[in-house]
Amino acid sequence: MLRPLKAVLDDPADLMVVAAIRGVSVAPGEAERELAGRVEDWPRLCELAAGHRAGAALAALIRGLGALESLAPEAQRALLAAESEEFAGNLLMRARLDEVVRALNAAAVRPMLLKGALMDRCYYPPELPRGMCDLDLVVRPHDLAAAVPALEALGYHQHRGLVAHHVTLVQGTRVVELHHAEHRPPLMRSGVYDLWDGATELELDGLRAMAPDPMLHLLHIIVHFMMAHRMETGLHPLCDLAVLTRALPLEENGHELVRLARDTGVPGAVYWALCMAHEWLGVELPRFMLDDLALREPTASRQARLVERWFRDTLPHPFDLEFARDGLDNCRWDMVCTYPAARWRVIGHTLGRMLSLATHRTRGEVFDTFGQRLLYTIRPERLLRIWRRLWRARRAFSGPSSERR
């Protein structure tokens, strides 16, 4: 479905970042050795890998190839610096997590670990740190009133106050996102699942916490990567996906992820995330998981080219706030991630977005957003497909009657 990665990316540095993430699941070989020999700007490669939180994975790949000593001194320093920073950052975030969970436990709150905090403690191997820029914790809604003062007593303060699904608490460079409701992008169907369903107790060096059901957590990682952030925060969620799927009995429970993808209305997001992990990162997946979510042609090929372009354009710009696509591209991506039947949800989301923009943007920006969504709806290729379908339907309808005459 997706083309080979070399047909999508041509920059050796980009290919090496993906190879580093693939190294989590697949042992390196001669292809990676040849690719490493083509890299010319190692400091830029190390900077790019660090942006995707793959600096340590890149160092592990180079060591696995036995190529570390053959690098130029400048390249060695850049690579080891990226690796050291990730390990140091990981240890620091672990200490912060223990401090936060201890304060919450003292307030009779047992938080649920999510995303990076959970992946680091429960799934990542010791030789591969899971980079984090913040801590994602979930508390039950009725515990929020006790949780916020407990963290404020540590010196944290609310950055943006109470928002739709979490409170952001900041202390200098420390950031804690205290979720009190699930974050579902507007195109997802709500009320289908609850992160607390199937949650299990987790003990962290004597501290009390919770862990979500692994399948729900996997869905949550995919939705955040594909929909909430549209890949723009780096490729580390694909590394999470590779590590998590390796630890789960997907032959037995893979149907549960497929069901969740359909029930929540995001089969496209799950399907293309699994395709990228399977075809580009070498992640072993049961065939039925891809077959059950597969699309028919020509829709599948059309969406595959969009996923490839999105991946290629996003990879060089991790966490680059100045790199932004227009509303038309974003709308096209939203439709790839959801059911075609979600079109009315896209329209509703557009109207809601316009009302939101109207409160703090100029009228021109509001109508520009609406115009981009309207152009998506009436784009020529869609009108041409509608015309072809009507023509085929007319021929199918008139065929039997003409034969009877």
N, C-alpha and C positions, 0 to 999 in steps of 0.2 A: 504493500500500500504506500508507505513512505519510501522515497528513493534512498539509496545508500547515502551515508552522511557525506562522503567525499563529493557527491553530486550537489549537495546543498551548501557546504562550506568550502572555501578555498584557501583561507588564511591558516597557515600551520599553527599559529598560536590558538585560534579558536578550536581547531581540531584537537590540540593537546589538552585543552581544558576539558573537553568532552571525554577524551581518553582517560584523563585522571579520574573523572567520576565513574567511567566504565570500569576502571581498575578495582572498584569496590566489589564488583560481581564477577569479573573475568580476569584471569591472569594475563599480564602483558606478554606480547610476542614480538615478532620481527616487524610487524606493521607499525607498532608503537616506536620501536627502535629507529626505524627509517624516518618516521615522522619527527622524532626528537632531533634527528640530524638536520632537518630542514628549518628548524627554528633559528632565526637570526637575532631577534631582540628578546633575550631572556628576561631582563628587568620588566619589560612590558608584559610578557607572558605571566610572570609571577604576580604582577599587579592585577592582571585580569583574573587569574585564578583566585587571588585573595578576595576580589570583588564577588566572586561566586562562592566564597567560603570553601574553596577546594585547594588551598595552598598546601595543606598537609597531605591531601590525596595526591597532588602533583609530585611532592617530594617522595612519597611512598612509591609512586610509579617509576620515577627515575632510579630510585634505589633498586627496585625490582628488576630493572633493566641492566643494573650494574654500570650505569652511565654517569653516576655522580662525579667520579674522579676525572672523567674525560671532559667535563664542562670547564669553561673558562672561569678563572677566579671570581670575576664579577657576577657571572651567572650563578655560581655556587653560593655566593653571599646573598644574592637576592632570593634564591630558592630556600635556603636555610632560615633567612629572616622571615619569610612568609610562613614557613612551618612553625617556627618558634612563636610567632605572634598568635597563631591559631591555638596552639597548646596553652600559652599563657592566658589568652582570653577565655579559653574553656575553663581553666582552673579558677579564674576570677569569677566567672558566671556561676560555677558550682558553689563557690563560697557565698555568693549573693543569694542563690536559691535557698541554701540552708538557712541563712539569716531570715529571709522572708517567710519561709514555711514555719520556722520556729516561732516567729512573732504571731503568725496566724493561728498556730496550734495553741499558743498562750491565750488567744482570744476565743478559744473553743471553735475554731474554724478549720475544717480539713479540706484544703484546696485540691483541685484536680490539675495534674501537670498536663501540658499540651505542647504539641509541636516540638521545638528544639529541646526544651527542658526534659520532656519525656523520652525523646529519641536518644538524648545523650545518656540518660541514666539507665535506660532499659534495653536499648537495641544496638547502639554503636559499639564496635570493638574498642578495647583500650588504646590500640595503636592509631585510631582515627578519631580525632576530636570533632565534635559537632559544634561549629561556630554559631554564636548567637549574638544578636545586638540588643535583645531585650528578653524578658521572661514572660511567657504566656501562662497564666494560671486561670482556672475557672472556679468560681464559688457559686453556691446556690443563691438565688435572689434574696432569700430571707437572711443570708449571712453577710450580705454586702454592707449593711449598716455597722457591723462589728469589724469587718475586714479592713475597710478604709481607715478608720482611726488607728487600727493596730499598725498599719504601715506608716501612717503619718507620725506616729510616735517614734519611728526609726529615722525620721527626717525627710521622708518623702512628702511631696505635695502634688495636688491634682494639676495636671498640665492643661487639660481641656475640659475638665469637669465631667459630668455624667453625659455620655453619648449613647447611641442606640444600643450597643451591646457590650461595652467595656468602659472601665475607668482607667485612664493613663496616669500613672504616678511616677514622678521624676525626682531624683536626688542627684544633682550634678549630671554625670554621664550615665547614671543608672536609670533604667526604664523598666517598669513593671506594668504589664497590661492585665488588669484584673477583670476578666470576663464574667459577666453575670447573666448573659443570655448568649445563645449561639449566633454567630455571625453568618447569615445567609445572604449572599448577593441577591438583589431584587429579582433576578430571573429564576431563582430556585423556588420550588414549591415548599411552603412552610408547613410545619406541624407534622411532618412525616416521621421524624426521629428525634430523640432526645439524647444528648451526649452522656447523660447520667445513666441511661439504660445499659445494663451490663457492666457498669464500672466496677472495678475491683480495688481492694485496699493495697496500698503500696507503702513500704517502710523505707525511709531514707536515713540510715544511721540513727535510728531511734525516733525520727520524726514521722508524723502521720500525714499521708497524702493519699490521693486516689489516681487511678489510671483509667482512661476510657476503654471501651471495647475496641480491640485492635482494628476491626473492620470499619467501625465508625471513625476511628482516628485516621485510617488510611484515606477514607472518603474526605475527611476534613482537610488533610494535607493537599489532596488533589484539587479540591474546590478552591482553596486559598491560592494555590499556585496558578491554576488555569483561569479562574474567574475573578476572585477578589483582587488579585494583583496582576493578572494577565501576563505572567512570566517576568514581569519587570523588576522583581526583587532578586534576581539571580537564579541559578540552576540548582542550588542546594536542595530544594524539595525533591528533585529527581534522585539525588543521592539518598534522601530519606526514603523515597519509594523503593529504591533498590535494596536498602538495608532492611526495611520493614517487610517487603514481600518475601525476602529470603528467610525471615524468621516465622512466617505464618504458614499454616497448612492450607494453601490455596486449593489444592486438589479436593479438599473436603469442604472448605468454606468460601471458595471463590464465587459460588452462586449468590452468596449473601451480598457481596459488593456489587454484582450485576443488578440484583434486585434493588439495592439502595440507590444505585445510579438512575434506574428507571423511575423509582418512586419519587425521588427528589427532582426529577426533570432535567438531570444533567448527564445523560448518557454520553454525549459528545465529549464533554470535559474528561470523563473517566476513560473513554475509549482512546482518545488521542494521547492522553498522558501514559496509558499502558502501552500504546504503540511506540511512543518515543523511548520508553524504558526498555521495551522488548527488542526493538529493531536497531536502536542506536546505542544502547547501553548494555546489551547482552543479558538483560534480566530474564530469567526463566519463568514463564507463565503458563498455566494450563491453557490449551488452545481454545477451550470452550469460552473462556472469559472474553477473548477477542471476537470469536465467532458470534456470540450472543449479542454483542453490541455493534457488530459491523454494519456499515451502510451499503446501500445499493449503488451501483454505477448509474449515471456519471457523478452523482453527488459525492461519493467517496473520493474519487480522484480530484475533484474540484476543491474539496475541503483539505485534502492532503497537501496540495500545493500551497494553500493559505497557511497551514501549520508550519510547513517548511520555511516559508518566507518570514513568518512571525518569529520563528526560532532563530533564523539567520540574522534578522535585524535586531533582535533583543540581546543576543549573546555578547556583543561588544560593549553593551551599555548597562551593566548591573548597577542598580540603585542610582541611575542617572536621572535626576528629577527634570533635567532640561530636555531629555529625550522623551517625546510624547507623540503619539499618533493622533490623527484627527478623529472626530466622532464617527465618521463613516466607517473607518477601519475598525474602531472599537465595537461598533454595532455589528459589523460582519463577524467579528470574533465571538461576540455574545451569542449569535445565532448558531455558530459552529458548536458551541459548548452545550446547547440546549436542544430540546425537541423542536422540529419545525412548527409544531402546534403552539410553541411559546411565543409566536409572533405578536399576539395581543399583549403578552406580558412585556415584550420589548416596547410596544407602543405606550403602554401604561408607564413603564419605567422612563420613557422619553418625556412624557408629560410631567411626571413627577420631578424629573431632572430640571425641566424648564421652570417649574415653580420654585425649585430650590435655587436655581441660578438667578431668578428674578429678584431674590431678596438681597443679593450682594454683587450682581453683575449688571452690565449695561444691557439695554434692550437689544442692541445689535448682537451681543454674544448669545443671548437667549435664542433669537431667531436663527442665528448661525447654527446652533446645535440642532434646532428643529429641522432646518434645511438639510443638514447632513443626514439625519435619520430619514427624511422624506426622500432624498436622493437614493438612499440605500433601498427603500421600499420600491421605487419605480425605476431602478437601474435597468439599462437596456437589456443586459443578459437575462434578467428575470422576465421582462416582458416578452423576450424572444422564446424563452422556455414555456411560458404560458401559451403563447401562440402555437407552438409545436404540439403541446398537449391537447389543446382544443382541436387542432387539425387531425391528430391521431384519433381523438374521441369521435370526431365527426365521421371519419372514414370507418371506424369500427361500428358506429351506429348505422350508417347507411349501407354497409356492405351486405348484410343478410337480406335487406329489403330489395336491393338491386338484383341479387341472385334470384329472388322469387319472381321478379318481373321478367 
